[in-house]
Amino acid sequence: MFNIFLPTKIIFGQGSVEHLPDSIKNLGNKAMIVTGKKSTKQSGLLDRIVSLLKKTDVESVIYDKIQPNPVSNDVDEAAEIAKKENVKFVIGLGGGSAIDSAKAIALTAAMGGKFWDYVEVGGGKKPDKALPVIAIPTTHGTGTEADPFAVITNPETNEKVGIGYSVIFPKISIVDPEIMITLPKNQTAYTSLDAFYHSLEAFLNIDANPYSDILAIDSMKRIVANLPIAYRNGADIYARTNLAWASTEAGITETLTGVIANHAIEHGLSGFHPELPHGLGLCITGPYLLEYIFDEIRERLAILAHEVFNIDEYNTTTAARIFIDMLFEFQELFSLNQKLSSLGFKEKELENIAKVAYRAMKGVVVKTPKKLQENDLLQIIKKAF
């Protein structure tokens, strides 16, 4: 038994960003564009979006302070601006950080108060409204264009927490692979592996179902087939299109099921070290989590060995172990098998990272096929150290 609720209108394909004017009719005459500090300006995309809004007489308010790991202080500041400027809807333009921030801003502006009031480990209030959100992703990683989640860090507590409320599903998501071709190599790899782990973790989640399984497997297959191509040649629009769809599929399957302990661990890591790219963090710890819960997931991993890596091995245990080996090999193509110790992490902080990760993200830890406690997360982190 499972429930499906996917209210987002998704406009997918090359050149689809040009459909923005027709898509926002009747949403109001003022939009806040939430974006990062550099990339959408340097590429000219921000100016392009402002011009498209003008075609329907929509005024733009630009908030461009979003960090790679967005923080609640910025969300609160932008929400106050949105209220003061009487913004009618919010556009998230950029990667997952910008779109997640747009969702959080839309919620906080509509509900009032501070964003952390609506986080379970904060105030725990349940929102019942948000400004409409338009998602325009420039990366093929987070799947946030197709889910009700937003991940924000509290810089005072180092808690990096995901919220999930139906009111912050994007009203419309425009997924245009053409605006993703400027992604640098490292971001191409990081974001694609982020999508891969969304799908992998959703497939292993105790709530996995036939619908989510189909999307998860297809997403992983597309990433394995197309990431090496896009990594070598970022302008390959066929590869970019496949990766963009894989990311959106991952967002849908994550909505249907959810992630597991690997995301909790990574949130702990980048909550303390915000310079750690999310996709890289997932790769560093992911295979060690699979090894740690191997007995509970071997049958599922064997399926993926056949479906994702085309392994012709019918002994379940052997096939499952081959999948983990192949995952390590795939990640090595993009130099993603790094150790935390080489990235500035200190052994003395690992225990606190595990503690905060477990407390803040217990909701996804309990969806892991093996019952895990705080110390289990610590042991996995130590293996990745």
Buried (B, 14 or more C-beta within 10 A) or exposed (E): EEEEEBEBEBBBBEEBBEBBBEBBEEBBEBBBBBBBEEBBBEBEBBEBBBEBBEEBEBBBBBBBBBBBBBBBBBBBBBBEBBBEEEBBBBBBBBBBBBBBBBBBBBBBBBBEEBBBBBBBBBEEBEBEEBBBBBBBBBBBBBBBBBBBBBBBBBBEBBBBBBBBBEBBBBBBBBBBBBBBBBBEEBBBBBBBBBBBBBBBBBBBBEEBBEBBBEBBBBBBBBBBBBBBBBBEEBEBBEBBBBBBBBBBBBBBBBBBBBBBBBBBBBBBBBBBBBEBBBBBBBBBBBBBBBEBBBEBBBEBBBBBBBBBBEBEBEEBBBBBBBBBEBBBEBBEEBEBBBEBEEBEBEEEBBBEBBBBBBBBBBBBBEBBBBEBEBEBBBBBBBBBB
